[in-house]
Amino acid sequence: MAEPAGIKGMVDIPGDKSISHRAVMLASLARGTSRIRGFLRSGDTLATVAMMRSLGVAIHEVGPSELRIEGVGLAGLSRPDAVIDAGNSGTTMRIGAGLLAGQAFSSTITGDRYLLRRPMARVIKPLRLMGASVKGREKDTLPPLNISGGGLKGIRYPTPVASAQVKSAILVAGMFAEGTTTVVEPMPTRDHTERMLRSMGVDVVTDGREVALHPPGSLAPLDMEVPADFSAAAFFIVLAAAAHGTEVSLPGVGINGTRTGLLTVMRRMGADVRLDSRRDIGGEPVADLGLRGRGLSGTEITADEIPSMIDEVPAFCVAAAMAHGRSEVRGASELRTKESDRISSMIDALAELGVNCGEYPDGLWIEGPSVIRPGRRVDTRGDHRVAMAFMVLSTATGVPIELSDTACIETSFPGFMDLLADIAPPRLTSLP
């Protein structure tokens, strides 16, 4: 395996994508003006901005990463003049469906060719139980979604999958419903929606795996700083931990416990990770991360760890390919419903590069350390996290890798390639 040049430096990770989405939607429903600093300006989050503008909300961009949002109140949204385009963003479509289900007008929300393949029955069913009319393709399982809302009733709903998007869609719809809305999760998922709603004065109570929302009369505006995105930081965490002799610092990263399963796993593999200057920003826990590379050992990831690291599995696969020994991921069938089937996407590409690996119906296994075959072509399948994972693998090993598509990275992490090149240039080619 080729040895890369020294990987050292500080990386300023952009604002959290999940929090940016939620801040735009909820601030739009507040009474008064909200200020969102550190907003992630990406393809996905701008789809949410466009959706709220189409619903009559004035959103002003103040510089590259700050928004001023003139909230219209819970009853102030207006019927859109055209079909809402969520682009590649599952968050825009799923949480947006909950928001639209609460409105006394009809609307349609669609997306790009990748989003049109993603499952939507998981949000359609509970919204119908609350009283909305929601229809989709293929027996109401796929987008576009046609939604006629209003007149909702609160429900108690056990979610069949551990999904923060589904939970959030139900809770947002619950703000427009009569009575209490309760979501019961099979396992706890990221709680950004609950934290933000509480900061805006909404009565949201979490008791173990249950979250209950009592409909508010109004929402207070937001004045917040969005912490750096842990899911974006994950790629640099893996790069720093897996490559010997690295020293990387990542300031101001969100360390919400519902998101940081990868930190636990990386430490179990032997990673040297420090969390310095712990503090709260906008109700979210934040720390400065310091990492030094010293080699990794394989590990097993179980089903109960998956909800807190579901978006970080592609990055973990890179660590597993470079670690000594066998790594396994189980209980992760949800990965098959992401922007691509991330189990087959990662395993097919890793196998093409010479990695000893395989897949299960609900996961995968990887045997390391691997000798990466140079100059091979990897199909990213238009998936931003798959593309970033193989850019990190190329950088960490010093081996050139050809990628079918890197433009997809703009949906979640604009500037990723520049930040990566600042500390160590990747050896790759982006193909048309």
N, C-alpha and C positions, 0 to 999 in steps of 0.2 A: 504494500500500500504506500502511495506517495505521501511524503510529509509536507503539510502546508506551511506557509510562512507563519510567523508568530501572530496569533490572534489576540489583540489587546485593544482596550479602549472603552469609552463610555458610549452607550447607545440611548438616545432619547426616544422611547417608545411612544407612539401617538395615543390619543384618548381611547378609552374603552368603547368598543363597538356596541355591545349590548346596552350599556348605560346611555350612550348617545342616542340610540333608537328610542329608548323609553323616555328620556328627557324631552325629546321633541314631541312625542305623542302626548305625554301628560302635561307638559307646559302649555300645549295648545288648548287643553281643557280647563286650565286655571283661569281665575279672574285676575287680570292685570298682566304686567310685563315681567317676563322671566329672562334671566341672563344665563347662558350656558357657555362656560369657558372650557377650553380643552376638547371641544367637540371634534370627533373624528370625521373628517371630510372625505368619505369614500363613496364608491358606487352604491353600496347597500344603504348607508345612512342617508345619502342624498335622495334615494328613492322614498324614504320615509318623509323627508322634508317636502318633496314634491307631492306626496299624498296629502299631507296636512294643508299645504297651500291650495290644493284642488278642493279641499273642504272649507275654504274660506278663511284660513288663518294667515295672518301677516307674519312672515318670518324674514328677518333681516340678517344678512351675513356681515359681521363686523370683523374684518380681517379674515385670515385663513382658518381660524379655529374657534371663533366665538360667534354665537347666535343671540339675537334679541327676538323674543317671541311674544307677540301680542295675543295673549290668551283670550278666547271667546267665551269661556265658561262651558259647563256641561251641556247646556241647551243651545249653544251658539253655532254649532257646525251647520254647514249648508250642503245641499245636494251637489255632487260634482257634475260638471258639464260633459265629462267624457269618462271612458274606462280608466281606472287607476292602474298604473303600470308599476308593479313592485320590482321589476328588473330581476335580479338574481337573489333577492332578499327574502328568505323564509320568515325572518322576524317581521318584516313589513307586512307580509301577507297574513301570517297567523295572528299576531297581536292586533294588526289592523282589522282583521275579521271580527275580533271581539269588540273593537271600538265601533265598527260600522254596524254591528248587530244591535247596538243600543240606539241607533238613529232612526227617526220616524220617516225615513226615505229609502229608496232603493239605490243600489250601487253595484258595480262590477269591478273586481280586482283580478288582474292577470299578471303574467311575468314572462321571463325569457324561457328558452327551450329547456333549460335545466330545471328551473323552478316549476315548470308545467309537468314535470315528472315526479314531484315530491308529494308525499301523502298528506291529505287534508281532512280525511274522515275524522281524525283525532280532534280537530277543532269543530268540524261541522256538527258532530253528534251532540256535544254539550250545549252548543249555541242553539240548536234546535230544541233541546230539552228546556232551555230558558224561554223559548217562545219565538225565536227568530226564524225566518225562512231563509235557509242557506242551501244552495244547489251548486253542484259541480259536475265535471265530466266523469265518465266511467262509473256510473252508479254512485255519484256524489263522493268520489274518493280523490279526484284530482282537480287542479285549477283549470280554467278560471272559476272564480266563485261569484255567484249572483246572490246578493244579500238584500233582503227586505227586513228591516229591523223595527225596533220599538216595542213597547208593551211587555218588557221582559220580567220574568219572575226569578227570584233567587233560588238556587238549587244546592244540594249537597252532592258533589260529584267525585267519585274515585277515578282518578286518571289511570288508564291501562298501561301507559308508558311514563317513565320519568322524564318529563319535558318541561323546561321552564317556559318555553313559548306557549305551550298549551295552558299551563297554569296561569300565565299572564293574560292570555286571551280571555279566559273565564273571569278572572278578577276584574279586568277592564270592563267587560260586559256587565259585571256585577255592580259597577258604579251607577249604571242606568236601570238597574232592576229594582223591583219591589221586594223587600226582605233581604235576609242575609244570604250571601253566596259563600259556600265552603268547598274548598278543593282538598282532596285527600290523595297524597302522592304515594306511590310504592316505595320511593326513596327520595330524600330531600334533594331539590335542585336549586340552582342559583336563585338568590332572593333579591335581586336588584329592584324588581317591581315593588315588592313589599316595603323595602327600605325607602324608596322614593315616595311611595304613596303616604307612608307615615310622616315623612318630612313635610308633606303638603297638607297634613291635617286629617288624613283619612284614617278611620278606625279599622286597622288590620291587625288581627291577632294570630300569631303562630303558636301552635301547640303540637310539638313533635312533627308528625308528617301532615298535620292539618293546618290549613290557612283559611281563616274566615274574614270576610270583608262585609262591613255594614255600609250601605250606600251613603255617600256624603251629600251635604247640601251644596258644597262648593269645594274647590281646590285652591290652596294658596299658591302663588307663583313661586318658581324656583330661582335661586341665585346660587349657582354651584360651579365647582371645578370638577371636571371629569378626570378620574385617575387614569394613569397609563394602563393599557389593555394587557391583562395577564396572558390571554391567548396569543397575542402578538409577541409578547416577551418570551413565550415558551420556546420559540425557534432559536432565540439567542441563548436561552438557558441551556438547551440541548447542545448547541454549538460549543459553548464555553465548557460545559461539563465533560463532553465526550472527547474533545481534542486536547492532547497533552500540552502543557505549557501555556495555556490561555489564561488571560485575566480580563474579565469583562464586568462592567458595572451598569446597572439598569436603574436609574432613579425614578422614584414616585410611582411604582407599580402597584396596582390594586391587588390586595392579598385576601380578598373575601374568601372565607373558608369553603364556600360552596363552589369555588372555582379553582382551588389550588391543589387538587389531588396530584398533579404532576410533580410538585415540589416534594411531597411525601415519597413518591415513587423514585424520583431522582436521588434523593438522599439514601433511600434503601439500596440503590445501585452503587452508592459510594460517592456521589457528587458532593463537592465542597461548595455549599450555598450559604451565604450569610444574609440575614434580614436586619438591616440597620435603620435607625431613625423611624421606628414605627409611629404612625400617626393616623388621624382620621381626616379625610377630605370629602366633603359633601355627604357625610354619613357613611362613607365606605373606608375600611381599613387599608392603609397604604404603607409601603416600606421601600427603602432603597436596597436593591439586590446586588450582592457581590458574589462573583463566581470565579473559581479557579479550576482548570482542567487537570485531572489526575487519573483518568481512566475509570471505567465502569464495569460492573458485573451484571449479568442477566437477572431478571426478576419475573414474578408472576403478578399480573393485575387481575383482581377478582371483580365480580359483578357489582359489589357494593362500592367499589372505587370509581366505577365508570361515570356516574353522573357528575362528579366533581372534576372530571378531566376529559369529557367526551370530545371536545374540540381539539384536544392536545394529543390524541392518539397518533396522528400522522407524524408529529414531531417525536413522540416516544419511539416510533418505529425506527427513526434514524439513530437514536441512542442505542436501541437494541441491536441494530446491525453492527455497531462499533463496540458493543460490550462483549465481555468474555462470558460465554455460556449461553444457555437457552433462555429466552424470554417468551412469555405467553400472555395473551389478552383474552379473557372470557367474559361472557355476559354483555357483549357490546354489539348486539344485532342492530341497535339504533344507528350504527355507523353506515349501514346499508341504505339509509334513507336520507343521507346528507346530499350536498351538491353533486357528489358522485357516490357510488358504492365504495366507500373508503376502505373497506376490507379488501375487496378485489383490486381496487386501484393501487393500493400500496403493495400488496403481495405480487401482483403481476409485474409491476415496475421493479421491485426489489429482485425478483427472480431473473428478470432481463439483465440486471446489473451483476448477477452472479451470487446473490445472497441466498443462503440456504434457508428457506422459509416455506410456509404453507398456511392455509386458512381452515377455519372451522365455520359452521353456520353462524356462530355468534362471536367469532373472534379470529385470532391468528397466532402463529408462532414464528419466531426468528432465532436462528442460531448464529452467534457471532464469536469472535470478530470476523468480519467479512473482507475479502479482497475484491474491491469494486472493479469491474471491467470498464476500461476507459472507452469513451466515444460511443457508448450505446445510446439509443433513443428511448426516452421515457414519455409515455402518453399521460399527460396530467389530467385528461378528461375534463378540461375546463374548470377544475377544482382548485381554488386558490390555496388551500392548505396542503394539498398534494404537491403543487408547484413549489411552495416555499420549503416544504420538507426536503425535496431533492436539491434545491439550491443550497440548503444547509449541508446536506450530505456531500455535495461536491466541494463546498468550502472546507468542511472539516477534514476530508480525506485528501484534498488536493487533486482529485481525479476529475477530468472533464466529463460532463454529462449533458446530452442534448435533451432539451425539453420541448414538447409539442406546443405549449402555450404558457406564456408568463403574463399576458395581458389580464388574465383572470384575477391576478393578485390585487388589481386596483379596486376590486369589490370590497376588500377588507383592510388592506394595508398599503396604501399609496406610499411610495418612497422606500419600500422594503429593500429593493435591490441597491439603492444608493447607500442606505445604512449598512447593509451587509458589506458592500465594497469598501466602506470607510474603514472597517477593521480587518478585512481580508477578502480579496477579490475571489468570487466563485469561478470555477472553471466550467463554464457551460455555454451552450448556444441555444437561443430561442428560435424554434422553427416556425414557419408560417402555418 
